[in-house]
Every structure is written in structure tokens, then in C-alpha cells.
Amino acid sequence: MALLKFKRNKYLHHNYKIDGEDLPQEKNKINKKALAISSLAVLFPLGGLNFVAGTYQSIVNELAKTVEKPTIFDVFSADWEKSISIKNVFLPVLPANMYLFGLLASTVMGFLVYSKVNYRSDENVAYGQKGDSRFTTIEEIQEQYREIPEKTDTFEGYGGVPVSHYKDKYYVDTDTVNTAILGVSRSGKGETIVVPMIDNLSRAKNQSSMVVNDPKGELYSASKETLEKRGYDVQVLNILDPLQGMSYNPLQLVIDAWVNGDDQEAAKRANTLTFSLYNNPNAGDNAFFNTSAQNAINGIILAIVDYCVKNNCIEKVTMHNVSQMLNELGTFYYKEDPNDFIEKSVLDEYFKSLPQGNVAKMQYGSTSFAGEKAKGSILATANQGLQTFADKMFAKMTSKSSLDLKQVGFPKNLFFQLDERFLNKRVTVSFHKNNQEKTEVGSYQIKVKALGMCNINFDESLEDGDLLLIRYQDEENPNKKYRLLYSLQFEKLLDEKGRVVYQKKAGCEHKPEYQRQVTLTLKANTFPLQPKAKLSYSDKPTAVFMIVPDFDKSNHALASIFVKQLYTELSMNCNDTKGKKCYRRVHFLLDEFGNMPPIDDMGGINGLRRS
């Protein structure tokens, strides 16, 4: 006797039909029901007329046998039962022209009846008029979307948004699109979309950086170890517990611009930061105080940056010190002469002492113009916006930056500054192998900007000992050439005890981790002055998890500032990069987006997204 074995299906399927699952079918244009009714409307009058005429003719014929000249009264008094018969419907007793006229009239009536009955019929509705929406079929999904392995295995290209799961495959949308996932609480949005997306983005050969909103910290806890084994630099912006995450100084972009000598760019970046703190579309009549408070804080930020750069104490440029300066100097009044009637504000006097044209002095100017009562309201509003940074834990968290925002989308970057005489000139930057042939790895033409600054994002793979060559040749004078040559040295990353840190990527645990900052050793220089140069390099994608508690919104502004600054920094670098896009794709996975803090100009960010 044969042993029957029943094998359970591994994958869910159904053998029943779901309404709307199949493709819609075209309906027959002839409505049979309406046609039958209209046919009766044609035949019934003709048959009825012929029946009456035939019956009358039969009665008259019977009377003629007994009455010589029958009258109408004889017809009514006759016995009708013998003359009434269904045969009278079909006997042609009328003239042919009568039948023709009756047929024509009945046909017109039948057409009208057909049109009336068919007007509201579901059988003859125009195709798609009442909707033909349905679920996409598996075949259509397989044709339209990229098929990737379910788990573990790597695959070519980029990952993307999971659209469907069938058998042991995911089907993902790899285009640069905005996707909104809607669902009630506990409906599985995270398990079916967010977690699989983090997984497939990190398994792709072209790994993408990602910024993940993680209110409870669950995604970070579940993903950190796996992402690190796949080669990711994992960071966490922890608003819930600031000392258990990365450090993030919102003023770092301002510092970088000022150190590079561009005070106008520094002022613009400071204004972007304070806009997130003080902008309130519903301020109404109080908008003046919000705007003035924003300008006052801009002035204080730039004043601190100016002082600290000049006195070599850049580490003191923090939002906590901005708050301290406002509280200490803004509340201190004095009289130069005891007999003076009006007291002077130390904060006002400090800005008055700055030289004419100082960018910090100009930013603070609107506060100086205000009367004493208005000034008090302005400074009170300014102080209110800085409460987050007055907290000691957030003061420590924002005292420095452990993450260069640019590295999320541009992990490889070169910055250098030439003499201002090269403004608007084009210089050539190239990377070479340090072999006998000096093999060129990559080359770029770049235009020198204000103050002689040059910024290049590149995607070439470099090694220890490779060469960086910067050269300029005057088009009008070919003999006028300048050349700058550096040797690249990758420094090993050391921990606090001076020990070498090794990689966590699977299969590379024996390899040391390297610092992002590459040491540049000058080999040759024929430029008038020795340029400043800084090279940052990393092959790692970055994953930033933002733990922003939804039960305490008092410090949400910091997360909003982070997202806005990150987007702004990436967008500015896209404009300076060939192709106008990031070298490493960046995905924002904003889980629980409805509970996130408001992000300045989020509509514009969605509309002007870049890949």
C-alpha cells in the first residue's frame, strides 16, 4: 500500500475569488432586458389592433348568415364567445397600408421604450464610468518592480520601498520617490514596511545612507548590530537620553563657514538655525518679537564665533554659551556715573563696541533700535527659544559634533583655499597612484569661489600613499603654471586608551578602522602662497536613528533643526557636484511622522528632494 504524504504549502495562497481582483470585462452593448421590453412595445399594439379587427370581422361574418344587413346594435347583441379566438391576432384582415403605418408607429414607440429602460441600466454603463479600480496582480507587480531576495543575500543595485512580498521574494520600488504609508495603530506599518526597508537598503550592493525616526528606540536596538556588520557607521541622535547618543553641535556649520573666512555664509547658516527656533506662522501681532529675537540670537552667535576663532577657543562655540551670554549680559545694567538717570545694558554696549560693518553688530541692530519695553519682550522671547540648550545634559550633547552632516550623502570630500587672485579661475584637481606611471584615478575641473575657496565631492577609491595634484595654467599665458602636490596618509583610528580600533563589518574584523580625516603631506608647491587643504574620506554608508519621544515635546526643536540642517547641507553640496545628486543615496524613513516635531519648509523639502 502506497504511503501518501501531504506536504503543507510553504506560502500563503487562496483558491477563492475576490471581487475586483480580476481584470474588468467589457459589457455587451445590447441590453437584452431592455430589448425584450421594447419588442413587446412594438408587437403588442400591432397584435392588439389585429385582434380587435379580426374579432370584429368574425362577428360580422357570423351575423351575415342570419341577418341580411347587420347593424352595430346587432354586433353588440351577438354571441362573442364563438368569435373570440387567439387566431384573430395573426389573421391579416386589415389593408397593407394600415399594417405599414402601425408597424412604423410601434417601432418609434419601441425605440423610445428601449432608450428609457436602458438609460439607467448597469448593463450598458460606459466602461469604467463607475470605476474599475482593483488590486494589482502578481504578474503586474513582477513586471513593474524590482525583485530582490527575501533576506540575508545581497543583490545588485539599490534597495527601496517594499511594495509586495510573494513566496521568497520582495518587490521594491527603487525610484527616488516620496512614499506615504497610512495605517491605524498596530496595523503593522513598521513590521511590513520600515524594518524590511532598513534590511534591503543595507543588503544592496549600492548601500544607501538612511535617517530613521525612531520614537521608542526599537528600530535602533534591533538594527544597530546588523547594520554595523554590513559596514554601516551607525549613529543615534538621542533626545530621550542625550548622553547615550552622538554629540551634535547645531553651530558646527556656522563655525566651518567662519573659519573658511566666509562671514556672510556663516550669518546665513546661523539664520537658518534660529529660524527653526523662532519662526511661528501663527504669531500674528507678536511676529515682530519673534523676528527681532531671531536677529538678536544671530548677533550673539556670530559674536561668540568671531571671538572664539580669534582667541583659538572654537570648542566654546555652543548654543549653551549663547544662552549664557544672553542671560548674563542681557540682564546686567549699570551706570557709568551714579548721577545718570538711564542705566546701560551690558549686552547693548558690547555690540556697540564692535567695529562698524561687523556682521554680528548688523544682526543685533534691530534690537538696539527698539525701546526699553520692547527690548525686554524681545530678549524674553529670545531666552524662551533657548531653553533646550540651557539644560546641562543637552549642553554636553551640543558641545561638539561627532558626525559631519556632509558625510551622510558625500563621504568623500576635498576642501582647499587658494589665494584670492585665483577668484573665478578654473583649476584642475586629480588623484594619482604613487607608481612609476603616476596612474590617474580621477580628475575634476573646479571654479574658484569667493575668498579662493574650493570644495569637491568625489567618489573615487583611494589608498594610503596615493597622490593629490592641484594645478592651474593661465589660458592667456601658457608659461604661467602653478602646481601643488600632496601625499595621502590614512591614519588608524585609536580608542581612548590608544589602542587600534578594528572594523565591525563581517569578514573585515581583522582590518583596522581609519580616521575620516586624511593626513596630507606637502610634496611640492609653486602657488604664491601655501593653500589650506583638508581631505575627508570614508567608504562607509551612514545610518542615523533619531530617538525623539512623542510623550515629551519640550526638546523636539533639536531634532527639527538636525533634519533641516542635514537637508540644507546635502542640497548645497548637490549644487556643487556633477550630476546634482548625492554620491551616496540618502533615504529618510520617518516612522511615526505625524508625531514628529514640525520641520521647517517640509513641503519644499518633499518637492525638491534629491537622490
Secondary structure, DSSP 4 states (H G I P E B T S, - for coil): -PPP--PPPSS----S--TTTSPPPPPPSS-HHHHHHHHHHHHHHHHHHHHHHHHHHHHHHHHHTT-SS--HHHHHHS-GGGT--GGGGT---S-HHHHHHHHHHHHHHHHHHHHHHHHT-GGGPPTTTT----PPPHHHHHHHSEEEESSS--BSS---EEEEEETTEEEEE-SS--------TTSSHIIIIIHHHHHHHHHBSSPPEEEEE-TTSHHHHHHHHHHHHTT-EEEEEESSSGGGS----TTHHHHHHHHTT-HHHHHHHHHHHHHHHH--TT-GGGHHHHHHHHHHHHHHHHHHHHHHHHTT-GGG--HHHHHHHHHHHHT-EE-SSTT-SS-EEHHHHHHHHSPTT-HHHHHHHHHHHS-HHHHHHHHHHHHHTTHHHHSHHHHHHTTS-SS-GGGGT---EEEEE--GGGTT-EEEEEEE-SSTT--EEEEEEEE--GGGEEEEE------TT-EEEEEEE-SS-TT-EEEEEEEEEPPBPB-TTSPBPB--STT-TTSBPB-SEEEEEEEEE-SSS--EEEEE-----EEEEEE--TT--TTHHHHHHHHHHHHHHHHHHHHTSTTSS-SS-EEEEETTGGGSPP-TTHHHHHHT---
